[in-house]
Structure formats: structure tokens, C-alpha cells
Amino acid sequence: MISASQDGMTALRSRLQARRAQAVATYRQQLRAETLLTALRRIADQAVRELLKLHPLPKDACVAAVGGYGRGELYPGSDLDILILLERSPNADDRKQIEALIAALWDAGLEPGHSVRTLAQCRHEAGADITVQTSLLEARWLAGSRNLFQAFSSQMQEDLDPREFYLAKRTEMQQRHARHQDTPYALEPNCKEAPGGLRDLQVLLWLARAAGLGVSWKAVARTDLLTPTEFRSLRRAERAFKRLRIELHLLAGRREDRVLFDLQPRLAHIYGFTDQPHRRASELLMQRYYWAARVVCQVNRLLMQSLEEHLFPLPQADAVALDDDFCIRRDHLALQRPDAFERNPALLLRVFLVMQQHPELQGMAAGTLRAIWHARRRIDKQFRDNPVNRRQFLQILQQPRGIVHAMRDMTMWNILPRYLPVFRRIVGQMQHDLFHAYTVDQHILMVIRNLRRFTMPEHAQEYPLASQLIADLDEHWLLYVAALFHDIAKGRGGDHSQLGAAEVRRFARQHQLLREQADLLEFLVREHLTLSQVAQKRDLSDPGVIHEFATRVGTQRRLAALYLLTVADIRGTSPRVWNAWKGKLLDDLYHQTLAALGGARPDTGTILALRKEAAAAEIRRLGLRDESRDAFWSQLDVAYFLRHDANEIAWHTRHLYHRFQGPDPVVRARVLGQNEALQILAYAPDRADLFMDICTYFDRHGLSIQDARIHTTRQGWALDSFIVLLPDGDRDYRAHASVIEHELRAALAAPPSTSPRPSTLQRRGSRRSRVFPIMPSITLQADEQGGIWRLSVTAADRVGLLHDLARVFTRHGVSLKMAKIMTLGDRVEDIFILQGAVLEQTRGQMQFERHIFDALAANADTPSISGSHPATSPINPS
């Protein structure tokens, strides 16, 4: 039988669910976030008090709501944060009563986050942890002893030191921002904790409360800390973020504060966004989000500076004049006149220049920041056409220090987007190309930051070649201009490199740059992807590739500038995109092109002779006789020697000269450079599915193939060489080398199975690639060499992709000669050099292409061709 208490609990839970559902239904009609938060808080209050009638507190205890619940806000997926406050340490009976109450709260579906403390314990915990202190400061009485709660509240207030509290909360906020990479522009931002989120607003209210300036925004607005315009912007942003957090909780069915890729399309639908040419609805939604987050960042920075000046006042006489317009006050840049920007708008650029020229300054005073924000609309066409302002903008880029901070602050305070309207179009613009981790504007700022790092001695060890090149490059400020414009045409449709080149040419003309400066900028923006594509997609051992690229670059100065921009660009896309192997490819292409530009252009015969001579010299140093070497080399054709450098040829010879006639497979592995990658040699009797089996081994061990060179000796043995990277976070290449040698050799020595191989690989792609898929693309072209074909594929990356492509090669009797694997985050752009009779026939070629496309499009829910399973918006605050 069901007891009366169980019956009552079931009824209470049902009433609670019905009240919540009704509150959400009302919200859906009104779309008032604060009304829902208050309604959910009242429902929870009532439920707690009803439960206390069934499970009373120990004598003289009380229950208080703390944290957001104490503040009077309860989100649909939030925990119920409560404090059970006791007069004395609990005895066994007290603990039993408290445990019964907590269990009842869980049974009712309230999911409490609770603490049980005495007043003395509260004081101790608050003194040791700023987060606990903040939570307790927002405590609200729910039930029990009012006298005890009043004593608790008075003690918390008495223990509060506003200055210490400010310093602690500022440090806490800086640490929180660092955990979110100090940017509100992540592609999956946390609307509560990330910079520009709700927490930044809450910090301001906590500090205002501690400083005695009020417990609400209306109270703060009555002080001189907020102007009416700032108050309205702040309230719009706050309401927008509260609604967004509510929608996230409702969509996810739980507490979820991240604007996840999976939720962005559904959020866009809820907010009424629709797809536009070249722009998804979700991209429009997120651009509004970033605009709102920027407003919060602006208000947060302005008020934090104002609160600091309020809590730590200094005599007014401490100001030191710099000139007629600016002075230094409290180590911050201040205005001589509050209306300085209104009287002379040109100061809107000069203020950033002055900051750069005075390294002793710690920042701008609150009044200066406020004046910049309110005067930003003075930047119009007349301002942009003013030669004085154009000179000042170039001066900012030409300073020896402070360029990155200037560009970031100019973006934050909406100065750069207003000065460069073309930049304004990409502020907050998403990039769903599966490899950029930031919005377009933030990526551009990251590239500028990386270029600046090349100039700093403390980063020389991290970027040795880049540091050397930028030191020898005159006018390297032109690189910052190129970085500003290299992606500025994203989202328009068409080739953004060509469109961007036209934009930077216009900029150069408007700012009266010299002809050679304008030519270099146009070249860099138009070709900013070329060096990376050649290095990662073309065969750098082919002298024709080097000559073609050298001709396109033209001069050593252009080559150095393009190398610097390319490295900064790749390293500014995402932490996942750059790796040491990519760096080596770029360095190799730079050095080979530099030699070609210097006049070195040997023919194929000369290259072959030089390569053999260098390899032979290295082999002799290892103690091998020429006869042993020649016996092995007699099995290799000219193509082998042209595809491998001298060091690789010597390495292969050392391990195969006495074993090339079999009978056992040979597998060797070595670490390249300074832990850059692992090179693997696999030598085994050739068979149709050998490459597929090797790919299967690599996939199962999380090894990412970057380069593959496939060769067959005159005796019919496969001599395959691979460059692989370990899984993310694993850098112990030496430990893996011996394991791979043993395991892969055993796998190749095992007799081939006659039954189909079941795939155990998980084929599912990344969450981002599933929500924002890219259409796979294929290009199959005949090479200049007869019988050789070049297959280019672009698709979302996933485990097992190369294995599935290898299965298609095997099925159609196509042999792989070389593969260049270009992995960009969750996107791959791969090149395969193929040979096979089926490619010479129109019908066979069409079937091959269709099966390749099927393999690229396969996922966890769609079987592959061979039967395996591959894997006016409320957010706008303005």
C-alpha cells in the first residue's frame, strides 16, 4: 500500500510540475524573462515551505535561499541553492531531520544544492572562499528562525570589506575570463560565464552592493556611475541574456548555459531568424549575440573602472598634464575636458595613439572610456575622409608597441568598425568552415597578435624562422594591414581573397600608400592561402611545383611576407589546426622557393644525381658497402628517388638493404625533428588491400595520416612511407614508435582473411560537422603524366574516412601512388595521386567518383557503399 506521506509527496510533485508548466506557458505568450524567473522562484518557495510542514527543521534553525535563487531568479534547469542555518552543531536527531528534508526536496524534483552550517562556519567559509561569500551575501529568508537569519545577514555585512571584496572579485573575474580564452566571441559561448555574459553583469551588482551604491540597476543608475543611455543599453542586454539562458534550458531540458552548435539552429527559429543568401539563420542569431556580449563587455569594463575610482579615491591634484587634450590620473589616461571628443573628433583615434606612446599608462580612466563610447557616432564619412585621421590610423599600426591592445580596444569600443565600414560587416560573423574557432573579426585580431609575437624576443624560440624573417623585413607594419584585410570579405559569396584584395587596394589608395606598398598588400591578401595550399597539397619534391610557386611569388620580399602572414593566419584559426608537421612543410617550401628565386633551377636529371649522391654519402657514413646499397637500389625506379629526399632514401636503405628480398614484412618508425611527427616505413608483399589495412591500423590507434607515399619495387613489394600525428594531447612519439613497429609488422605478416573484415571504427563525425555539414566535393583530373590521375576531395573529417576511401580504391582496382592529407580542424582537403585502368574508361570513372562521394558522405546512420557503417531580435541590445 502507498502511505499517506508518499501519496502527499506524489501530489506535491504533480502540483509543482503543473505550476512550472503553466509558468512556462505564460512565458511563451509574453516572452518576459524576469516574469518567468520570478514565477519559478515563487513556485519553489511555496514547495519548500510545504515540504517543511512534512519535514520540519531542527529547533531555532532556518532555511535561506542563496546564490541566484537567493537573488530571486530561478532558471528552468537551475539547482535550488539553499542554506540550512543552525544555531549550534547538529546532533544525531538534527542530522536525521535535515536528511529527511533534503531527500524530500529531491523526491519533489527540486534538485537542491544545499549546505548545512552554523553562523561561525558561514563566517569561516566566507572568509576562505570569495565564491561562498558572494553566494551568502545574496541570502534570502525562506522559513524558520527570523532572528537567526537577521543575525547571519548582519554578520555577513559586517564582515564585508568593500575594497578587499572588489580586488577578490576582479581577480576571480579575470581568472574566469581566462578559462574562456578572454573572448566573448567563441563559436559556442557560455552565455553565463564567458566574457560578456550574465556573470559579468552580476559581478557589477555585487560590487555596487558592497560599495553601498544600491542592490539594483535602478539604484546604481541614480549614482553618477551610469548615464541614462548606459543604463538602457545595460538593461536591454541583461534582458536579452536572461531570455537566452531560459531558452537554452528549455531546449536542452536541463541546465545548459552554452550556446551549442546543436541548439543554434533551433534558437534561430525561436527568435524568428531565417536563412539569407550566404548567411544561415543561426549565423544571424549569433552575430546579434556577439553584439550584445560586446555591450556587456563595454559596460563591465567601464563600471569596473568607475568602481575602482570610487573605492580607491586619490586627490584630484595628482593629475599630470600630457598636452592640451590629455592628462594622466591614477596611472590612467584621462581627458582634460569631458567634451574633448565632441569638440575635436580626431581625438577618437589619437587617444589610442597616446596610449601606445606612453607605456607607463595602465589603461584609460572611466571618464575617457565613457566619452569614447558616447562619441563613437562622430566617426562618419567626413571623419574617414579627413587626411589627419588617415595619418593617425597608419601611425597606430606603425608604433613599436601596443598595436594589439589598440586594435582590440578600438574594436571593443566600436571605433575600428566605424572607421573601416568593411570591417564592421564581419564583426561577430560566424565561420562554419569546420576549422576556424573564432568569429571573423576575432580571428583577424588573433592574426595581428601572432604577427606581433614574431617581433618579440621572448617568442623567438617558438617562432625561429618567423622571428628571423620579420627582423629583416622593412615596413613590417604592412603585415598588420594585410592581416586586417585578408578575411574581410568573408560571408559575401565569391572568392574572399579576390574581394579582399580589391578592398585593401582601395584602402591603400585612400591612405596614399606608395605603389610598391599597395602592390605588396594586394598580393598578400589575394594569395594569403596559396603558400599553405601548396605546402600541404602539392608534392614539394617535384621541382616543377617549386618553380611554379616561385614564379607566382616573384620576389624574396614577397615570399618572406607571405610566409609570415601564413604562419600567423594558420595559428590564429584554432588551437587544433596548427601542428609542428604543418610548420615543417611551410618551412621546407619557404627554403626551396628561396633557392629557386635565387636562380637555382636544376633539371630532373641533375636533381636525381644530387639526391642519389647525398643519400650514398650518408649511407657510407653508416658503414654500408656500395654493393649492398646498389643491390637494393636496383629494385627502385626513378619515381622513387624523386619522391623521397636523401635522408629518407638513406633511412630506407639502412633498414632494407639486407631484407628487401623477404620473406618477412619490415616496419620501422622514427621521430621527425623536435617531436614534430612520426615517420613510418612499411615494407611488405604488395596486395590490393594493403593500404586499406594500414589505414585501419592507424585509425584504430588514433593516428592521423598527414602524408603517404606509396611505391612498388620491381620485385612486387610495397615500400610505403607515412607521416602520422598522435592523438591530441599525446606527444610521446618515441614511446609509440616501438609499439607501432611491433604491432603493425604483426598485422602485415598475418595471412589475409578471405571473409569480409568487420569494421569496429566509430564513423561519427564531430558535433559541429553534423550540425553545420559541408557538402563533400570531388575533382578528378588526368595528370600530365600518362595514366596518372589527381583526385582532390573536401569533406568533414571523421574517424575512418581515409580507410573508407582506401576501400573504394581497392574495390575499383585503383592503386595509390601518393597522398597529401590536409586536416583543418574538422575539415579535410586531401589530394591522392592514383593509377588504374578503370579511370581511363568514362563509365568506370563515373562509378568510381560516385562511390568516392558516397564514402565522403557516409556517417554513423548511413551505410557506406560496401555495407559498413562509417562513421528584430530580442538578442539585439541596440
N, C-alpha and C positions, 0 to 999 in steps of 0.2 A: 504493500500500500504506500501511497505517496503521503508524506507527513504534511501537516499544516504549514510548517515553515518552508518546505520545498514548494508547496503549492503557491505560497505567498511570493517566494523568490521568482518562480516562473511568471507570475502575474506582473511583478515589478519589472522583470526583464522585458516582457511584452509591451508594457506601458512605455518603458524607456525607448525601445526601438520605434514604436509608433510616434512618439513625440519627436524623435530625431528625424524620422521620415517626413513628418509634417513641416518641421523647420526647414529641411532641405527643399521641400516642395514650394514653400513660401519664398525661399531664396531664389529659386528658379524663376518665379514670377517677377520679383522685384530687383534681383541682382545687386543687393546691398550686402556687401561682405560683412560689415560691422554688425548688421542686424542678425545675421546667422551666427556669428561668433558669440554674440550676447545671448541669443536664444539657446545655443548648445551649452553655454556656461550655466544658465539658469536651470536647464533640464538636469545637468549633472549635479548642481547644488541640491535640487529637490530630491534626486535619487540618493545622494549621500545622506541627507537628513532622514529620509525614510528608512535607510538601512541602519542608521544609528538607533532608531526605535527598536529594531530587532536585535542589534548587537551594540549595546551601549558602551561608552568609553569608561576607562578606569576613573575613579573619583578625582575631581578637580583637574582633569585633563581637558584639552581642547583640540579640535581639528582645524587646520588652516590650509587654504589653497595657496600654493606658491608658484613661482615661475609664471609662465603665460596664463595658466589657469588663475593664479592669484591676481594677475593684471586684468582679468575679466574677459580673456579671449580663449576660446576653446575651438580648435580646428577639428574637422571631421575625423581625422586619423590620429590626433594627438593623444598622448597619455594624460592621465589625470594626476598631476603632481600635487601631493598633499603632505603636510607635516602633521604628525601626531605629537603634540607638545605635552610633556609631563612635568609635574612639579618635582618629582623625585625619580630615582632609577626604578624601573618596573620590577615587581616581584613576579612569582610564577603565575598568580591569578591575573595580574595585569597583562602579562605576555599572552596568556590564553585568550583574554578578551580582544586584544589587539589582533592576534592571528585570525580570530573568527571574523572580525570586521574586514580585514584585508581579503580573506577568502570570499566573503560575501560580495565585496566590490568586484572581484574577478568573475564570480558567478553571474553577477548582474551585467557583465560585459563592459565594465568601465575601465579596465586595464590600468590600474593605478601604478604610479611611480611614487613610492612612499618612503619616508624616513621617520624614525621614532627617536626623539631627542628630548633631553631636559634643556632648560634655558642655558645652563652652563655649557652644555655640549654644543648648543647652537652658536654661542659666542666663540667657542674654540674652533669649530669648523669654519665659521665665517672669517675668523682671523687667519686661518691657514689657507683658504681657497677663495679667490675672488668670485668664482662662479657661484659657490654656495652663498656667499654674502649677497650677491646680486639677487639671487632667487629669493632669499629670505626678506630682502627689503621690499619685495612686492607681495608679501604675505597678506592674505585677506581672511578674516574670521569666517568660519563656516558653522561651527557648533561647539558646545562645551563651555568651559570657563572663560568668560569675557575678561575677568580680572587678570588671569594668566596671560591671555593674548595681549592685553594692553601693556603689561609689564615687559613682555617679549618685544613688542613694537618699540616701546620707549628705549629699551636697552640697545636694540639694533641701530636706532637713530643716534643714540648717544655714542656708540662705538664707531660711528662712521666719520672718517676724516676725509672731507671732500677732496683735498689735494692728493692724498695717497690713493684715494679711490680713482681719481682721474688718471693718474700715472699708471695704475694697475690695469684699468680698462683700456687705456691706449695701447699698452704693451700686449694685452690679450687680443685686441683687435688686429694689431699688426701681425701677430702670430697666426690668427685665423685667416687673414688675407693671404699670408704666405702659403698656407695649406691649399689655397685656391689659386696659386700662381699669380697673386696680386693683380688679377684682372677680372672684371665682370663679363668679359667677352668670350668665355669658354663656350663651346658649342652645346654643352649640356650643363648650363649653370645651375647652381643651387640657389633658389630664389630666397632662401632664408639666410644662409651662412656666407655666401660668396660676397666679394666686394660689390657694393651697390644693391644689396639685398635688404630684407626686413631687419636683420640683426643690426645693421649699421644705423638704422633709424632708432631702434630700441636703445642702443648704446647712448645716443644723444639724449634721449629722455631720461635714462638712468643718471647720466651726468648732470643734467639740468636739475633733476630732483635732488641729487646730492649737494649741488651748489645752492639750493634754496630758491631756484628760479621757477619752480612750478612742477606739477606732475602731469601736465597735458600740453599738447601743442598750442592750444589757445592761451594757456598761461605763459608759455615761453614767448609767444608772439607779442604779448603785452610788454615784454622787455625790449631792449634795443638789440637783441641778438638776431632777430628775424625781421625782415621787412615784409609788408603785406604780400608783395609779389612772391617772395621766397616761401612764405607760409602757404600760399595757394599751390605753388609747384610741389612743395613737400607733401601736402595733404593729398593731392592727386596721385602722386607716385605711391604713397602709402596705401591708399585705397586700391590702386591697381595691383600692387604686390599681394595684398591680403586676398583679393579675389583670385589671383593666380594660384596662390597656395591652396585655397579652398578647392579650386578646380582640379589641381593635381591630386589632392587627397581623394576627391570623389571619383576621378577617373581610375586611379590605381587601386581604390578600395582599401587603402591603408595609408599610413604616414609616408608620404613621398614628397620631398622638397626639391628634387632635381627635375629640371625640365628635360626629361629623357627624350631621345630620338623617337622612341615608340609612341610617346604621348604628344609630340609636337603636331602631327597632322590632325589628331582629334581635337587638340586645343584650338588649332586654327579654325576648325569647323565651328566650334562652340563660340568663338569670338567673331565669327562671320567673315573671315578672310576667304578669298577664292584665288585659285591659280591665275597667274598673269603670264604673258609671253616672257619666257626666260626666267621667271620667278615663281617658285612654289608658294602656296598659301602659307605653309609653315615658315618659309623664309621671311615673308612679310610680317608674320607674327613675331618672330624672333628679333627682327630689326626694331620693332616697337618695344620689345622687352629691353633691348640694349639702350635705347634712348631713355627709357625710364630709369634703368640702372645708372646711367650716366648722371641723371638729375640727382639721384640719391647720393652718388659719389661726390658731386659738387657740393650739395648741402652738408653732407657729412664732413667734408674737409673744411668748409667754411665755418661751420659751427664748432668743430673741434678746435680750430684756431681761436675762435672767439671765446670759447670756454677757458682755454688756456690763458688768454689775456685777462679774463675775468678773475680766474682763481690765483694767478701769479702776477699781480699788477706790479708795474715798475713806474717810477716817476716819469712824467711826460718830458722832462728836461733831458732825458737820456738820448733823445733823437739826434742823429748826426746827419747833416745835410750832405747829399751827394752832388746835387745840382738844383736848378730851379724847380724841377718836377719831382724828384725822388729823394728820400732820406732813409736812413737805417734806424729802426726802432726795435729793441729787443732782439737784435741779430736778424731781423726780418725786413724785407723791402716794403717801405710804406710810401704813400703819396704825400706830397707837400700840400696839395689841395684835394679835397674829396671829389671835386668835379673835374679833375685833371683830364680824364679820358673824354668827357663831354666837350671840353674846351679845345682839346687837341687829340683827335682820334689816332693820329700817328703813334701816340704813346702806347697803343694796344700791342704793337709789335716791339717797340723799344723797351717795354717793361721786361720782356723775355731776354732781350739782348743785355740789359743791365744785370739781370740775374746771372747770366753767363760770365760777365766781365768782373763779377765780384764773388769769388769763391768763398769768401768769409760769411756770406749770407746763408742762413739756414732755411730760408723759404720766403714766402710772401706773407705780409700781415693780412689779417682777416679783412680789413677795410680795402686792401688792394684787390684781394680775390673777389670781394663783393662788387667792387667797381668794375672789374673786368667782365664779370658775368652780366651786369646790367647794361654795359656799354657795347656788348658784342654785336648788336644790330647796327652799330655805326659802321661796320665793315660792309660796304656796298660797292657797286661798280666804280664809283668815283674814288673810293679808298683804294681799290685794287689797281686802278689805272695811275695812281699817284707814283711818280718815279722815286720819291723819297721812301715810300713804303716798299717798293720793289727792291731798292737797295738794302733796306733793313732786313727784309726776308732773306736775301742772299747772305748778308752778314751773319745772321743766326746760324746758317748752315756752314759758314766758314770759320766759326770760332774754334779755338783749340780745345775747349771743354764745354760740357753742359748741353751738347746737342740733343742727346736722347731725352734728357729731362725737359728741355724746351719743347721738343716735338710732342712728348706725352702730355705736358701741361697745356700746350696750345690746342691739342685735340680734346682734352678733358673740358676745357672752358670754351669750346666751340669757336676758337679763333682760327685754327688751321682749316677746318671745313668751310668757314665763311671766306677766308682768303683764297682758298682753292676750291671753288664750287664743284669741280670734278672730283675732288676728294670727298666732298660731302655726300656724294651719291653712294659711296661704298662704306660709309660709317655704319657699323653694325650689320653688314651684309654677310650672310652665312655662305659657307663653301661646302657643298655636298659632293666634293670630288673624291672623298674617302681617304684623303691623306693630309689635308690641312686641318689643324686642331684649333684654329682661331678664325675669327672673322677677318675680312679682307683688310680693314684698317689696322687691326691689331697685328696681323701678320706683317704688314708694311713697317710698322714701328719696331717689330722684332728684328726685321732685316736691317734696319738702320742701327739698332743696338748691336747686332753682330758685327757690322762693318766697323763701328766704333771700337769694339773689343780688339779688332785686328791692330789698332793703333796703340794699344796699351801694353806696356812691357810685362805686366803681370799675367797676360794671357798668351804671351809669345810661345810658351811650351805647348799650349793647347792647339795653337794655330801656327806652326813654324813657318810654312811656306807663305801663308796669307800675311803674316806679320812682316816677313821679309819684303814681299811684293808691295804692300801698301806704304812701307817706309821709302821705297824707291819711286813711288808713283807721285808725280806732281799733281796738284789740284785734286786731291782725293775727295774733296767736298762734292765733286761732281757725282761720286758714287752715291751720296745721300739723295741727290736729286733723282738719279736713276732708280734708287730704291723706292722713292715716293711714287714714281710713275709706273713701275714695272707691272703692277697688277691693278692699276687704277681704272682700267676699262673692263674689269670683271663684271659679269652679270648683264652685259648689253646684248649678248649674242655676237657671233662673229669671232674673229681671231683677236683676243685681247692684247696680244703682243703688237700687232699691227696698229690697232686702235690706240694703244698706249703710246706707241712711237709718234703718232700724229699729235697726241696731247703734249708730249714733252717737247716736240719741235715748236709748238705754239708757245709753251712756257718759255723756252729759250729765246724766242723772238721777242716776246713781251718784256723779258728781263734783260734784253740787249746783250746776250752772251755772244762770245766770239764764234766764228764759223766752225772752227775745229772743236770747240766745246759742245756746240749744238750737234755736230756730227757724231761725236762720241756718245752723247746722251741718247740720241736716236738709235744708234747701233746697239747700245746696251739694252734698251727697253725692247727693241724688236727681236734681239737674239738672246734674251735672258734665259731661255730654255734650251738653247742649242747645245752648249757645252755639256750639260747634264745628259741630254738625249744621246749625243754621240758617244760619250764615255760609257754609258750604261747599255746602249742598244747596238752599237757597232763593234766590229772586230778591230781592236786597236793594234793588232799585229799586222794588219793589212796596210801597207804603205799608201795605197790609194785613198783609204779613209782619212789618213793623217793629212795628205796633200790637199784633199778636197776641203777639209775643215780649215787648214791653214789659209787656203785661198779665200775662204769665206770671212775669216777674221781679218786678214790683211796686214796688221802691224803687231809688234810686240806689246806696245802700249795698250792696244785694244784687247789683246789676249790676257794681259795681267788684270785689267779692269773687269773683263768678263769672268775670269776665274774668281776674283774676289766677290763679285755680285752673286755668282752661282753658289759658292760655298755659304755665304750669308743667307741666301734665299732658301736653300735646302734645310739648313739648320734652323730656320725660322718657321718651318711648316708645322712640325710636330716632333716631340721627343723621340717618336718611334721611327721616323723616316731616315734620319742620319745614322750611319754606322761607319766604322773605320774602313770597311771594304769600299764603300762609295767614295770615301776620301782618297783612297789609294788610286781608284780609277780616274778621278779628276786630276790628281797629281801627275799620273802617268800621261794622260792626254795633254796636260799643260806642257810637260817637259818635251814630249815628242813633237808637239806643234811648234814649240820654241825653236827646236833644232831645225824643223822644216822652214820656218820663217828666216832662219839664219843662213839658208841656202842648201841645207842637207836634203838631197832627194835621190838616194841610191835606187837603182832598179832592182827588180826581184832577184836576179842572179847574184848581184852584189850582196843583198840582204841575206840570201841563203848561205853564201860563202862565209860572211862575217858571223852569222849565227852559229854555224857549224864549228867555225874556228874557236869562238868563245866557249862553246859547250865542250869542245875537245880539250881546251886548256884547263877547264875546271875539272874534267874527268881525270886528266893526268895528275892533278893535284891530289885527287882521291886515291891514286896508286893503281888505277886500272890500265891494262895494256891496250894499245891501239887495236890489236887484233880482236880482242874481246868486244871492244866498243863497235868496231866495224861489222862484226857478225850480227850484232843486234840492229845496228842502223840499216843493214841491208834489207831488213823486213819493213822499213818505213819509207813512205813516198815523200815527194816534195811538199805536199799539202801539210803533212805532219810538222815539218820543220818551219813552215811559215806560220802555223797556228800557235806554236809554243815558243817562248823565249829561251835563251841559252840556259838559264838557271833551271827551268823546268825540264829541258831536254837532258841536262846532266843528272837531275834528280831521278828521272825515269830510268836513265841508263844505269845508274848506280844500283837500282833495285831489280832490274830486269835482265841485265846482260847475261846472267848465268841461269835464268829461269824462263827465258822467253819461249823456249820450245816445250813448256809444260812439264808435267801434266796438270799441276795444281794452280788454281787462281792465286793472284797476288793482290793484296790490298795494303796500301801504305797511306799514312796521313801525317801531315806536318802543319805547324802553326805558321801563318804568314805574318811578317812584320812584327809589330808590337801588339800581339794579341788581336790582330785585325780580322782574321778569318781562319778557316781550316781548309787546306787543300788536300783532296783525297784522290789517290790513284787507284783505279780498279782495272785489273788485267785478267781477263777470263775468256774462255771459248765463246765466240760470238754466237748469239741466237736472237730470234726476233723479239723476244720479250725481256731481254736483258736490261735495257734501260728502264722499262716499267718496273722490274723487280728492284732495281737500285732505288728508284723513286719511292717505292713502297717502304723500303727500309728507312730512308731519310724521313718520310712523313711520320712514320710510327715513332720516331725518336725526336720529333720536333725540330729537325734540321732543315733550314731554309736554303735552297739552292740559289746561288747568285750567278753562277756561270757554269756551263757544261761544254766540254769539248770532246767530241766522240770521234774515234779513229779506229779503223780496222787494218791490221797488219796484213802482209802478203800471205801469211800462214792462216788467216781467218780468225785471228784472236782480236777481241775488242780491247783497245787501250783508251780508256775513258778517264778524263780528269775533271774534277768538280771543285768549285769553291762553295763552301757552305758556312752558314752562320748558326750559332747555337740559339736556343730559345731565349726570349727576352729575359734579361737579368742574370743569365749564366755566362760567365767569362772564363771559365776554367777550360780552355781549349786543350791544354796539354793532357789533362786527365782524360778527356773524351777521345783523344787521338788513339790511344792504345786500345780502348774499348771498341771503337769503330773498326780498327784493323782486324780484331779478332772476330767480332760478330758478323761484319759484312763478308769477310772471307768465308766463314762457315756457311752463310746464306748462299753465296755464289757457288760453293762446292757441292751443295745439296743437289740431288738429282731433281730435274724439273718434274713437277706434278702433271699428270695427264688430266686431272679433274680441274674444273674452274676454281680459281682462287677466291675464296670468300673475302670480302673487304671488311676489315674491322675499323676502318678510319671513320671518324666523325666528320661528315662533309659540310656541316652547317657553317655558314659564313658569320661575320661579325654582326652584332645587333644593328650597327649603323648601316651596314651594307644591305640588310634586309628591309630596313625602313626607307632608306633612300637608295634604291638599287641603281646601278648604272647598266645601260644596255650593252651587252658584250658586242665587241666589234672584231672583225677578221679581215685581214688583207693578205692575199696570196699572190705573189708576183714571181715571174721567172727571173732568175739572176742572169747576169751577163755570161756567166759560165754555163755552158750547155748542160742540161739535165739537173741543174741545181735550182731550188725554189726557196723563196724567203717568205715565211709565214709570220705575220705580226698579229698579236692578239691583245686586246684590252678587256679587262673584266674585274669584277670584285674578287679579292683574294679570299681563299679559304683553304683549310687543310685538305690535301689530296688532289688539288687542282692539277698539278704537274703530272701526278700519277694517272689521272683520268685522260689527260691529253696523250700521254705515252700509250695508253691502251688503244686510243684511236690510231696512233701511228702504227702500232703492232697489227691491228685489225686490217689495215689497208696495205700492209707491206711497205710502209714508208720508213726509211732509215734516217736517223737524226745525225747530222754532221756537227752542228754546234748550236748552243742555246745561250742567249743572253737574257737573264732574268732581272727585271726592273720592278722591285717591290716598293710601292709608295704608300705606307700606312696600310689601309685595307684595299688598296687598288694595285693591280699588276699590269704592266705593259711589257710583254715578253716578245722576243724575237727568236725564231727557230730556222735554221738552215737545213733543208730537207732534200732527200733524193728518193725517187720511187717511180716506177713505170706508171702507176695509176694517175700520177699528176700530169702525165703527158696526154691523157685522154680527157676530153671535155666532160663526159658523163661521170667518169671516175673522180675527176677533180671536184665536180659539184657535190657528189656524195660525201667526199672527204670533208669539204667545207661545212656541209650540213651537220655532220657528226662532230666536228670540232665545235661548232656553235652549240650543239646540244650539251657537250661536255662542259662548256663555259657556263651555260645557263643552269646546269644541274644544281640542286640543293638537297637538303635533308628530306624534303617532302616530294621531290620529283625524281623518279628513277632515271638513271642515265641510259644511254643507248645500249649499253651492254648488260643492263639489268641490275647493276649495283646502285647503292644509294649514296651519291656524293653529298658528299655533303652540300569706319570710325571706331577706332578700337578703344576699349576701356584700358588697355595697357599703355596707350599713349598719354603721358602726363602733360603734354603741352597743348 
